[in-house]
C-alpha cells in the first residue's frame, strides 16, 4: 500500500500527522513540498481529490498571503494556483494521500479517517494533547 504525505518538517501538525501514519504501520512517501513542490497538474489533482478549491487550500499564516493581496476575491483559481507554485509555502499542509482518500489533515488526527489501519494505539501530540488514550479510545 502507498501512503504519501506532503510534509513540512517545521510544522507541528505535519509532524504529528507523519507520526500517526508511521504508528499505523505505514512508512509513507514523504514529499517535502517546500523543497520539491508538486507540479501544477499534481496540485490540481490533489485539490480535486480533496473536493476543495485552490482558495480553500491557501495557507495564510506565515506566508506572503497578505502582501500578495490573496484575500481579494478578484483572483481566479488559475491565478491562485500560479501563486502557490511560485510560493509553495502558500500550500496548506499536510496533504495525505491513501487508497481510501486524500485530505488536508488539519487537525492532524483527521488522518485517522483515511488510514487503512486507524487503530494506532495510544497517541499524544507533541504539545501534550491526547488523541488516543491508553484504552485505545479516540479523545480528540
C-alpha positions as CSV (number, residue, x, y, z in Angstrom):
1,X,0.0,0.0,0.0
2,X,1.2,3.5,-0.7
3,X,0.7,6.5,1.6
4,X,2.1,9.9,0.6
5,X,2.3,12.9,2.8
6,X,3.1,16.4,1.5
7,X,5.1,17.4,4.6
8,X,6.8,20.4,6.1
9,X,9.1,19.3,8.9
10,X,8.9,22.7,10.6
11,X,5.1,22.3,11.1
12,X,3.9,20.6,14.2
13,X,0.6,19.5,12.6
14,X,2.6,17.9,9.8
15,X,5.0,16.2,12.2
16,X,2.1,14.8,14.3
17,X,0.4,13.5,11.2
18,X,3.5,11.8,10.0
19,X,4.0,10.2,13.4
20,X,0.4,8.8,13.3
21,X,0.9,7.4,9.8
22,X,4.1,5.7,11.0
23,X,2.4,4.4,14.2
24,X,-0.3,2.9,12.0
25,X,2.4,0.6,10.4
26,X,2.8,2.6,7.2
27,X,6.1,4.1,6.0
28,X,4.8,6.8,3.8
29,X,6.5,8.5,0.9
30,X,7.4,11.9,2.4
31,X,7.4,14.8,0.0
32,X,8.9,17.9,1.5
33,X,6.8,20.1,-0.7
34,X,8.8,23.3,0.1
35,X,11.9,21.6,-1.4
36,X,10.1,19.6,-4.1
37,X,6.8,21.4,-4.9
38,X,4.2,19.4,-6.8
39,X,3.7,20.2,-10.5
40,X,0.6,22.3,-11.5
41,X,-1.0,19.1,-12.7
42,X,-0.4,17.2,-9.4
43,X,-1.6,20.2,-7.3
44,X,-4.8,20.4,-9.4
45,X,-5.2,16.6,-9.0
46,X,-4.7,16.8,-5.2
47,X,-7.2,19.7,-4.8
48,X,-9.8,17.8,-6.9
49,X,-9.3,14.6,-4.8
50,X,-9.9,16.6,-1.6
51,X,-13.0,18.2,-3.0
52,X,-11.6,21.7,-2.4
53,X,-10.9,24.8,-4.4
54,X,-7.4,26.3,-4.6
55,X,-8.6,29.2,-2.4
56,X,-9.6,26.7,0.3
57,X,-6.1,25.2,0.3
58,X,-4.4,28.6,0.7
59,X,-2.4,29.0,3.9
60,X,-2.4,32.5,5.4
61,X,-0.3,32.3,8.5
62,X,3.5,32.6,8.0
63,X,3.1,33.2,4.2
64,X,3.1,36.1,1.8
65,X,-0.7,35.8,1.6
66,X,-1.4,39.4,2.9
67,X,1.4,41.0,1.0
68,X,0.1,39.4,-2.3
69,X,-3.4,40.5,-1.6
70,X,-4.7,37.0,-1.9
71,X,-7.8,37.7,0.3
72,X,-9.1,39.8,-2.6
73,X,-11.8,37.7,-4.4
74,X,-10.6,39.0,-7.8
75,X,-8.0,36.2,-8.1
76,X,-9.2,33.2,-10.2
77,X,-8.4,29.6,-9.3
78,X,-5.8,29.6,-12.0
79,X,-4.1,32.7,-10.6
80,X,-4.2,31.2,-7.1
81,X,-2.5,28.1,-8.4
82,X,0.1,30.3,-10.0
83,X,0.8,32.0,-6.6
84,X,1.0,28.6,-4.9
85,X,3.5,27.3,-7.5
86,X,5.6,30.5,-7.2
87,X,5.4,30.4,-3.3
88,X,4.9,26.8,-2.2
89,X,4.6,28.0,1.5
90,X,1.1,29.1,0.4
91,X,0.0,25.4,0.1
92,X,-1.6,24.4,3.4
93,X,-0.3,21.2,4.9
94,X,-0.1,18.3,5.5
95,X,-1.9,16.7,2.5
96,X,-2.1,13.0,2.9
97,X,-2.9,10.6,0.0
98,X,-4.0,7.0,0.8
99,X,-6.0,4.5,-1.2
100,X,-9.2,5.3,0.8
101,X,-8.8,9.0,0.2
102,X,-6.9,12.3,0.1
103,X,-7.2,15.0,2.7
104,X,-5.8,18.1,4.2
105,X,-5.0,16.6,7.7
106,X,-6.0,19.6,9.8
107,X,-6.3,18.8,12.7
108,X,-3.6,16.1,12.4
109,X,-5.9,13.4,13.9
110,X,-8.2,13.7,10.9
111,X,-5.7,11.5,9.1
112,X,-7.1,8.5,11.1
113,X,-10.2,8.7,8.9
114,X,-8.3,7.7,5.8
115,X,-5.6,5.3,7.2
116,X,-6.0,1.6,6.3
117,X,-5.2,0.8,9.9
118,X,-6.5,3.6,12.1
119,X,-6.1,1.6,15.3
120,X,-2.7,3.1,16.1
121,X,-2.8,2.6,19.9
122,X,-2.2,5.5,22.4
123,X,-1.0,8.7,20.8
124,X,-0.2,12.1,22.2
125,X,0.7,15.1,20.1
126,X,3.9,17.0,20.5
127,X,2.1,19.7,22.5
128,X,0.7,17.1,25.0
129,X,-2.8,16.8,23.6
130,X,-4.0,13.2,23.9
131,X,-5.5,11.9,20.6
132,X,-5.9,8.3,21.6
133,X,-5.8,7.3,25.3
134,X,-4.3,4.3,26.9
135,X,-7.5,2.3,26.4
136,X,-7.5,3.0,22.7
137,X,-10.3,5.5,22.8
138,X,-10.1,8.4,20.4
139,X,-10.2,11.5,22.6
140,X,-9.7,14.4,20.2
